[in-house]
């Protein structure tokens, strides 16, 4: 019996040692040695951030087990760079983690009570604060005024904010970058219930304005009409004055001709 017990003990110890050897071998094979990131960048700041993110990823995950690596931790590392969006991430066994990361397009800004500006991407997501309204891709962001906007995590809310994004999306579909054409959008109280509670005062880069009444009604159609009228203006007309979009009792709306005097 003693001899049999020794044999069983030796067999058990041999299996444990074999398991340890196999685990060590598998760990050596299935260990992250390469973090490959495909970056889609828009700015010089984005290039600098890409080097920093690459270094962070290598420091945090190279040497870890590929098998047990939690991809959520990789996502959190990317999320630490708010100007970046993680498009995809996957393990490529045995030793590689592959990511696709794109730089968000800074597009909108609104003033904060602390004197700084909240910067939003082209989808209206909150990115970060800046001391001034400058864009990573040079120039300025479209300034949103009078909206009483509030941040909730990465989201932003406020009266007529979704309509402003919808309005601008129409321009974005036709123009390369709306910042080249739209300088600001101000939400203005009308003081006249027949005209709705608010109207948009759209300031174009050259100087002309468009007043869009009842912006929550036929938002995309009005945006398309404003774009058509704006593009029809001469170079001189775009430097001054305004035109407006007013609802009709019939349910549609009308777009005025260019006028020299801006209403107050």
C-alpha positions as CSV (number, residue, x, y, z in Angstrom):
1,X,0.0,0.0,0.0
2,X,2.9,2.3,0.8
3,X,4.4,1.6,-2.5
4,X,1.1,2.3,-4.3
5,X,0.7,5.5,-2.4
6,X,4.2,6.7,-3.4
7,X,3.4,5.9,-7.0
8,X,0.1,7.9,-6.9
9,X,1.9,10.8,-5.2
10,X,4.7,10.8,-7.8
11,X,2.1,10.7,-10.5
12,X,0.2,13.6,-9.0
13,X,3.4,15.7,-8.6
14,X,4.3,14.8,-12.2
15,X,0.9,16.0,-13.5
16,X,1.2,19.2,-11.5
17,X,4.7,19.9,-12.9
18,X,3.5,19.0,-16.4
19,X,0.6,21.4,-16.0
20,X,2.9,24.1,-14.8
21,X,5.2,23.6,-17.7
22,X,2.3,23.7,-20.2
23,X,0.9,26.8,-18.5
24,X,4.3,28.5,-18.8
25,X,4.7,27.5,-22.4
26,X,1.2,28.7,-23.3
27,X,1.8,32.0,-21.4
28,X,5.0,32.5,-23.4
29,X,3.2,31.9,-26.6
30,X,0.0,33.8,-25.8
31,X,1.5,37.0,-24.4
32,X,0.9,40.4,-26.0
33,X,4.1,41.6,-27.7
34,X,2.6,43.9,-30.4
35,X,-0.1,46.7,-30.2
36,X,-1.0,47.8,-33.7
37,X,-3.1,50.9,-34.0
38,X,-4.5,52.2,-37.3
39,X,-5.0,55.9,-36.7
40,X,-7.2,58.2,-38.8
41,X,-6.0,61.7,-37.9
42,X,-7.1,65.3,-38.7
43,X,-4.7,67.6,-37.0
44,X,-1.2,68.1,-35.7
45,X,-2.5,67.8,-32.1
46,X,-4.0,64.5,-33.2
47,X,-0.6,63.2,-34.4
48,X,0.9,64.1,-31.0
49,X,-1.9,62.4,-29.1
50,X,-1.5,59.3,-31.3
51,X,2.1,58.9,-30.2
52,X,1.1,59.3,-26.5
53,X,-1.8,56.8,-26.8
54,X,0.5,54.3,-28.5
55,X,3.0,54.6,-25.7
56,X,0.3,54.2,-23.1
57,X,-1.1,51.1,-24.8
58,X,2.3,49.5,-25.0
59,X,3.1,50.3,-21.4
60,X,-0.2,49.0,-20.1
61,X,-0.7,45.8,-22.1
62,X,2.5,44.5,-23.7
63,X,3.5,41.5,-21.6
64,X,0.0,40.6,-20.5
65,X,-1.7,37.4,-21.4
66,X,-3.5,37.6,-24.7
67,X,-6.0,35.0,-23.5
68,X,-7.0,36.9,-20.4
69,X,-6.6,40.4,-21.6
70,X,-9.8,42.4,-21.0
71,X,-10.5,44.5,-24.1
72,X,-12.7,46.8,-21.9
73,X,-9.4,48.0,-20.3
74,X,-8.1,48.8,-23.8
75,X,-11.2,50.8,-24.5
76,X,-10.8,52.7,-21.3
77,X,-7.2,53.6,-22.3
78,X,-8.5,55.1,-25.5
79,X,-11.3,56.9,-23.8
80,X,-8.7,58.8,-21.7
81,X,-8.1,60.7,-25.0
82,X,-11.5,62.4,-25.6
83,X,-10.5,63.6,-29.0
84,X,-10.3,60.0,-30.2
85,X,-13.0,57.5,-31.0
86,X,-12.3,53.8,-30.8
87,X,-13.8,52.3,-34.0
88,X,-12.7,48.6,-33.3
89,X,-10.5,46.5,-31.1
90,X,-9.7,42.8,-31.3
91,X,-7.1,40.2,-30.3
92,X,-5.1,38.5,-33.0
93,X,-3.7,35.4,-31.4
94,X,-1.2,34.6,-30.3
95,X,0.5,37.9,-29.6
96,X,-1.2,40.9,-31.1
97,X,-3.9,43.4,-30.3
98,X,-5.3,45.5,-33.2
99,X,-7.1,48.8,-32.9
100,X,-8.7,51.3,-35.2
101,X,-8.9,54.8,-33.8
102,X,-10.2,58.0,-35.4
103,X,-9.9,61.6,-34.4
104,X,-13.2,63.3,-33.7
105,X,-14.0,66.4,-35.7
106,X,-14.2,69.5,-33.4
107,X,-17.1,71.4,-34.8
108,X,-19.2,73.3,-32.1
109,X,-18.5,75.4,-29.0
110,X,-20.5,77.2,-26.4
111,X,-19.4,79.6,-23.6
112,X,-19.3,78.4,-20.0
113,X,-19.8,80.4,-16.9
114,X,-16.1,80.0,-16.0
115,X,-15.1,82.0,-19.1
116,X,-14.0,78.9,-21.0
117,X,-15.6,77.1,-23.9
118,X,-17.1,73.7,-24.1
119,X,-16.0,72.0,-27.3
120,X,-18.2,69.5,-29.1
121,X,-17.7,67.2,-32.1
122,X,-19.7,67.1,-35.3
123,X,-22.3,64.8,-33.6
124,X,-22.8,67.2,-30.7
125,X,-20.8,65.1,-28.2
126,X,-18.9,66.9,-25.4
127,X,-15.1,66.6,-25.8
128,X,-13.4,69.0,-23.3
129,X,-13.0,72.6,-22.3
130,X,-10.7,75.2,-23.9
131,X,-9.7,78.6,-22.8
132,X,-10.8,80.0,-26.2
133,X,-12.8,78.9,-29.2
134,X,-10.1,77.5,-31.3
135,X,-10.3,74.3,-33.4
136,X,-7.6,71.6,-33.6
137,X,-7.8,71.8,-37.4
138,X,-7.3,75.6,-37.3
139,X,-9.9,78.4,-37.3
140,X,-12.8,78.5,-34.9
141,X,-15.7,76.2,-34.0
142,X,-19.4,77.1,-34.8
143,X,-20.4,79.2,-31.8
144,X,-23.7,78.2,-30.2
145,X,-25.3,81.1,-28.4
146,X,-28.4,81.5,-26.3
147,X,-29.1,77.7,-26.0
148,X,-28.7,77.2,-22.2
149,X,-26.8,74.0,-22.9
150,X,-26.0,71.4,-20.3
151,X,-23.5,68.6,-20.2
152,X,-24.5,65.1,-19.1
153,X,-21.5,62.8,-19.4
154,X,-20.5,62.9,-23.0
155,X,-23.9,64.2,-24.0
156,X,-25.2,67.7,-24.3
157,X,-28.8,68.8,-24.0
158,X,-30.8,72.0,-24.2
159,X,-33.8,73.5,-25.9
160,X,-33.6,73.4,-29.7
161,X,-30.1,71.9,-29.5
162,X,-31.1,68.8,-31.4
163,X,-32.7,71.0,-34.1
164,X,-29.5,73.0,-34.4
165,X,-27.5,69.8,-35.1
166,X,-30.1,68.6,-37.6
167,X,-30.0,72.0,-39.3
168,X,-26.2,71.9,-39.5
169,X,-26.2,68.3,-40.7
170,X,-27.9,69.4,-43.9
171,X,-25.0,71.8,-44.6
172,X,-22.5,69.1,-43.7
173,X,-23.9,66.8,-46.3
174,X,-23.3,69.4,-49.0
175,X,-20.2,71.3,-47.8
176,X,-16.8,69.9,-46.8
177,X,-16.7,71.6,-43.5
178,X,-19.6,73.8,-42.2
179,X,-17.1,75.9,-40.2
180,X,-16.0,77.4,-43.5
181,X,-19.5,78.8,-44.0
182,X,-21.3,79.0,-40.7
183,X,-19.8,81.1,-38.0
184,X,-22.5,81.0,-35.3
185,X,-26.1,80.0,-34.5
186,X,-27.9,82.0,-31.9
187,X,-31.2,80.9,-30.3
188,X,-33.3,84.1,-30.0
189,X,-36.7,84.5,-28.3
190,X,-39.3,85.9,-30.7
191,X,-41.6,87.6,-28.2
192,X,-44.4,86.7,-30.6
193,X,-46.3,83.4,-30.1
194,X,-47.4,83.5,-33.8
195,X,-43.8,83.2,-34.8
196,X,-43.0,80.5,-32.2
197,X,-41.0,80.8,-29.1
198,X,-37.6,81.1,-30.7
199,X,-35.8,81.6,-34.0
200,X,-32.3,80.7,-35.2
201,X,-30.1,83.6,-36.3
202,X,-27.5,81.8,-38.5
203,X,-24.3,83.9,-38.9
204,X,-22.3,83.1,-42.0
205,X,-18.6,83.5,-42.2
206,X,-18.7,86.4,-44.7
207,X,-21.2,88.5,-42.7
208,X,-24.7,87.8,-44.0
209,X,-27.3,86.4,-41.6
210,X,-30.3,84.1,-42.0
211,X,-33.2,84.3,-39.5
212,X,-35.0,80.9,-39.4
213,X,-38.4,81.1,-37.5
214,X,-39.9,78.1,-35.8
215,X,-36.8,76.0,-36.3
216,X,-38.4,72.9,-34.8
217,X,-40.9,72.8,-37.7
218,X,-39.6,71.3,-41.0
219,X,-36.0,71.8,-39.7
220,X,-34.2,69.9,-42.5
221,X,-36.4,71.5,-45.3
222,X,-35.7,74.9,-43.9
223,X,-31.9,74.2,-43.7
224,X,-31.9,73.1,-47.3
225,X,-33.8,76.2,-48.4
226,X,-31.3,78.4,-46.4
227,X,-28.4,76.7,-48.0
228,X,-29.9,77.2,-51.5
229,X,-30.5,80.9,-50.9
230,X,-27.0,81.4,-49.4
231,X,-25.3,79.7,-52.3
232,X,-27.4,81.9,-54.7
233,X,-26.1,85.1,-53.2
234,X,-23.4,87.1,-55.0
235,X,-20.0,87.6,-53.3
236,X,-21.0,91.1,-52.3
237,X,-24.4,90.1,-50.9
238,X,-22.7,87.6,-48.6
239,X,-20.8,90.4,-46.9
240,X,-23.8,92.1,-45.3
241,X,-27.6,92.1,-44.6
242,X,-29.9,89.1,-44.1
243,X,-32.7,86.9,-45.4
244,X,-35.3,85.1,-43.4
245,X,-37.4,81.9,-43.4
246,X,-41.0,82.4,-42.2
247,X,-43.8,79.9,-41.8
248,X,-47.0,80.2,-43.8
249,X,-50.5,79.7,-42.5
250,X,-50.8,77.0,-45.2
251,X,-48.3,74.9,-43.4
252,X,-45.2,75.6,-45.5
253,X,-42.7,78.4,-45.3
254,X,-41.2,81.1,-47.5
255,X,-37.6,82.3,-47.9
256,X,-37.2,86.1,-48.4
257,X,-34.8,87.8,-50.8
258,X,-31.6,89.3,-49.5
259,X,-32.1,92.5,-47.6
260,X,-29.7,95.2,-46.7
261,X,-30.8,95.9,-43.1
262,X,-30.6,93.4,-40.3
263,X,-33.7,93.5,-38.1
264,X,-33.3,94.2,-34.3
